[in-house]
């Protein structure tokens, strides 16, 4: 059953990943993610269904547009394969429970936000708010079905805790911590809180740890200076995913649960 669920979610992840590529390209421009159909950014030719199969089309076309020959970024298959892998791993971790749908929405949002923040240094509200709008009712429904409201309460605590912490950091250093990161931290706190309040603290700790290690590394190899801005959203996303996939064992290993 677990293998079937993982494979099903992986296939779903490929499809969702293809859609996320549209989200990544259009949301920062405040364009519709529904209309018009996907087009080549070079020649504006609509992409035929046969050329829109996740990963496979990119390989068969040798990363080139069929019409004009313009290169197609490797980001497209990476987003599709990454989403598929994260969907499968999340399905194994969460299991066949109602909240799985909400967690998959959350993972998809993290993928899109990571790609956008890395390129444009923004965390779009047009991803944050729809994620909350879709996932919160699913989580509440899951709590009602299970007859257990503890995860919902801890999700609320986790969301408020993370949002409050990052709001303080933002007020102290607005240039160092954008308000988009504050909003994102609240969403992450809510989902990790569903797993437990210790998971929220672990996720935030891992985010800061990863940011520090990567930041020092980039400075050491002279790809960044101390004055350069490094987007924090991807580190928040990475910390959240690490906790979702391995937070329980990590906390138990250190005797925190």
C-alpha positions as CSV (number, residue, x, y, z in Angstrom):
1,X,0.0,0.0,0.0
2,X,2.8,2.4,0.9
3,X,4.6,1.7,-2.4
4,X,1.4,2.2,-4.4
5,X,0.8,5.5,-2.6
6,X,4.3,6.7,-3.2
7,X,4.2,5.8,-6.9
8,X,0.8,7.5,-7.3
9,X,2.0,10.6,-5.6
10,X,5.2,10.6,-7.7
11,X,3.2,10.6,-10.9
12,X,1.0,13.3,-9.5
13,X,4.1,15.2,-8.6
14,X,5.3,15.2,-12.2
15,X,2.0,16.7,-13.4
16,X,2.0,19.2,-10.6
17,X,5.6,20.0,-11.3
18,X,4.7,20.9,-14.9
19,X,2.1,23.3,-13.6
20,X,4.5,24.8,-11.1
21,X,6.8,25.7,-14.0
22,X,3.9,27.9,-15.2
23,X,3.4,29.3,-11.7
24,X,7.1,30.1,-11.4
25,X,7.1,31.9,-14.8
26,X,3.9,33.8,-14.5
27,X,3.1,34.6,-10.8
28,X,6.0,37.1,-10.5
29,X,4.6,38.9,-13.5
30,X,1.1,38.8,-12.1
31,X,-0.2,36.9,-15.1
32,X,-2.9,34.2,-15.1
33,X,-1.6,30.7,-14.5
34,X,-4.6,29.3,-16.4
35,X,-4.8,31.4,-19.6
36,X,-3.3,31.5,-22.2
37,X,-1.8,28.1,-22.9
38,X,1.8,27.5,-22.3
39,X,3.9,29.1,-25.0
40,X,7.6,29.2,-26.0
41,X,9.1,32.3,-24.5
42,X,11.2,32.8,-27.6
43,X,8.7,32.5,-30.5
44,X,5.4,32.5,-28.5
45,X,4.2,29.4,-30.3
46,X,1.7,27.4,-28.1
47,X,3.2,24.2,-26.8
48,X,1.5,21.2,-28.2
49,X,0.4,18.5,-25.7
50,X,3.0,16.1,-27.1
51,X,5.7,18.6,-26.2
52,X,4.3,19.2,-22.7
53,X,4.8,15.7,-21.2
54,X,6.8,16.2,-17.9
55,X,10.6,15.4,-18.3
56,X,10.1,13.2,-21.4
57,X,9.3,16.0,-23.8
58,X,12.4,18.0,-22.6
59,X,14.6,15.0,-23.2
60,X,13.1,14.1,-26.6
61,X,13.3,17.7,-27.8
62,X,16.9,17.9,-26.5
63,X,16.0,20.9,-24.5
64,X,15.0,23.0,-27.5
65,X,11.8,24.5,-28.7
66,X,10.4,22.5,-31.7
67,X,9.4,25.6,-33.5
68,X,12.3,28.1,-33.1
69,X,15.1,26.0,-31.5
70,X,15.4,28.2,-28.5
71,X,17.0,26.5,-25.5
72,X,14.6,25.3,-22.8
73,X,16.0,25.8,-19.3
74,X,16.9,22.7,-17.3
75,X,14.8,24.2,-14.5
76,X,11.7,22.7,-16.1
77,X,12.6,19.0,-15.7
78,X,14.3,19.7,-12.4
79,X,11.2,21.2,-11.0
80,X,9.1,18.3,-12.3
81,X,11.4,15.6,-11.0
82,X,12.0,17.4,-7.7
83,X,8.3,17.7,-7.1
84,X,7.7,14.1,-8.0
85,X,10.4,13.0,-5.5
86,X,9.2,15.2,-2.7
87,X,5.6,14.1,-3.3
88,X,6.6,10.5,-3.0
89,X,8.7,11.0,0.1
90,X,6.0,13.1,1.8
91,X,3.4,10.4,1.0
92,X,5.6,7.8,2.7
93,X,6.1,10.0,5.7
94,X,2.4,11.2,6.2
95,X,0.7,8.0,4.9
96,X,-2.8,7.6,3.5
97,X,-4.4,10.1,5.8
98,X,-6.6,13.1,4.9
99,X,-3.9,15.6,5.8
100,X,-1.7,14.2,3.1
101,X,-3.6,16.4,0.5
102,X,-2.8,19.5,2.5
103,X,0.9,18.5,2.9
104,X,1.2,18.0,-0.9
105,X,-0.2,21.4,-1.5
106,X,2.3,22.8,1.0
107,X,5.2,20.9,-0.7
108,X,4.2,22.3,-4.1
109,X,4.1,25.8,-2.7
110,X,7.6,25.4,-1.3
111,X,9.0,24.2,-4.6
112,X,7.5,27.2,-6.4
113,X,8.5,29.7,-3.8
114,X,12.1,28.3,-3.7
115,X,12.5,28.7,-7.5
116,X,11.1,32.2,-7.5
117,X,13.0,33.4,-4.5
118,X,16.3,32.1,-5.8
119,X,15.8,34.0,-9.1
120,X,13.9,37.2,-8.0
121,X,14.4,37.4,-4.2
122,X,10.6,37.6,-3.6
123,X,8.1,35.3,-1.8
124,X,4.8,36.0,-3.7
125,X,1.6,36.5,-1.7
126,X,-0.2,34.9,-4.7
127,X,1.3,31.6,-3.6
128,X,1.2,32.1,0.2
129,X,-2.5,33.0,0.4
130,X,-3.9,30.3,-2.0
131,X,-1.8,27.7,-0.1
132,X,-3.5,28.7,3.2
133,X,-7.0,29.0,1.5
134,X,-6.7,25.4,0.2
135,X,-4.8,23.6,3.0
136,X,-6.4,25.0,6.2
137,X,-9.9,23.5,5.4
138,X,-8.3,20.2,4.5
139,X,-6.4,20.1,7.8
140,X,-9.5,21.0,9.8
141,X,-11.5,18.3,8.0
142,X,-8.7,15.8,8.8
143,X,-8.9,16.7,12.5
144,X,-12.7,16.3,12.4
145,X,-12.5,13.0,10.7
146,X,-9.9,11.6,13.1
147,X,-11.7,13.2,16.1
148,X,-8.4,14.6,17.3
149,X,-8.0,18.3,17.5
150,X,-4.5,18.3,19.1
151,X,-2.7,18.6,15.8
152,X,-4.9,21.5,14.7
153,X,-4.2,23.3,18.0
154,X,-0.5,22.8,17.7
155,X,-0.6,23.9,14.1
156,X,-2.1,27.2,15.2
157,X,0.5,27.5,18.0
158,X,3.3,26.7,15.6
159,X,2.1,29.2,13.0
160,X,1.8,32.0,15.5
161,X,5.1,31.1,17.1
162,X,7.0,31.2,13.8
163,X,5.2,34.3,12.5
164,X,5.9,36.1,15.7
165,X,9.5,35.2,15.8
166,X,10.2,36.3,12.2
167,X,8.1,39.4,12.7
168,X,10.4,40.5,15.5
169,X,13.4,39.8,13.3
170,X,11.9,41.8,10.5
171,X,11.1,44.8,12.7
172,X,14.7,44.7,14.0
173,X,16.3,44.3,10.6
174,X,13.8,44.9,7.7
175,X,16.5,44.7,5.1
176,X,17.8,41.4,6.4
177,X,14.4,39.7,6.7
178,X,11.7,40.6,4.2
179,X,8.0,40.4,5.1
180,X,7.5,37.7,2.5
181,X,9.7,35.5,4.7
182,X,7.6,36.4,7.7
183,X,4.5,35.2,6.0
184,X,6.2,32.1,4.7
185,X,7.4,31.3,8.2
186,X,3.8,31.4,9.5
187,X,2.7,28.8,6.9
188,X,5.7,26.6,7.7
189,X,5.1,26.9,11.4
190,X,1.5,25.8,10.9
191,X,2.4,22.7,8.9
192,X,5.3,21.7,11.2
193,X,3.1,22.5,14.2
194,X,0.7,19.9,12.9
195,X,3.5,17.4,13.5
196,X,4.3,18.9,16.8
197,X,5.7,22.2,18.3
198,X,9.2,20.8,18.7
199,X,9.2,20.2,15.0
200,X,8.6,23.9,14.4
201,X,11.6,24.9,16.5
202,X,13.7,22.2,14.7
203,X,12.6,23.4,11.3
204,X,13.5,27.0,12.0
205,X,16.8,26.0,13.6
206,X,17.7,24.0,10.5
207,X,16.8,26.9,8.2
208,X,19.2,29.2,10.0
209,X,21.9,26.6,10.2
210,X,21.7,25.8,6.5
211,X,21.6,29.5,5.6
212,X,24.7,30.1,7.8
213,X,26.7,27.2,6.3
214,X,25.8,28.0,2.7
215,X,26.4,31.7,3.2
216,X,29.8,31.2,4.7
217,X,30.6,28.7,1.8
218,X,29.6,31.3,-0.8
219,X,31.7,33.9,0.8
220,X,34.6,31.5,1.1
221,X,34.6,30.7,-2.6
222,X,34.0,34.4,-3.4
223,X,30.6,33.9,-5.1
224,X,29.1,36.4,-2.6
225,X,30.3,39.1,-0.3
226,X,29.1,39.9,3.2
227,X,27.0,42.7,1.7
228,X,25.2,40.6,-0.9
229,X,21.7,39.4,-0.2
230,X,21.0,35.7,-0.1
231,X,17.3,34.7,-0.3
232,X,16.1,33.0,2.9
233,X,13.0,31.4,1.6
234,X,14.8,28.4,0.1
235,X,16.4,27.7,3.5
236,X,13.1,27.9,5.2
237,X,11.7,25.4,2.7
238,X,14.7,23.1,3.1
239,X,14.4,23.1,6.9
240,X,10.6,22.4,6.6
241,X,11.2,19.5,4.2
242,X,13.9,18.0,6.4
243,X,11.6,18.0,9.4
244,X,8.7,16.6,7.5
245,X,10.8,13.7,6.2
246,X,13.2,13.1,9.1
247,X,12.2,15.4,12.0
248,X,10.8,12.6,14.2
249,X,14.1,10.5,14.2
250,X,16.2,13.6,14.6
251,X,14.2,14.8,17.7
252,X,14.3,11.3,19.2
253,X,18.0,11.0,18.6
254,X,18.6,14.0,20.8
255,X,16.0,13.0,23.4
256,X,13.7,15.9,22.6
257,X,10.5,13.8,22.2
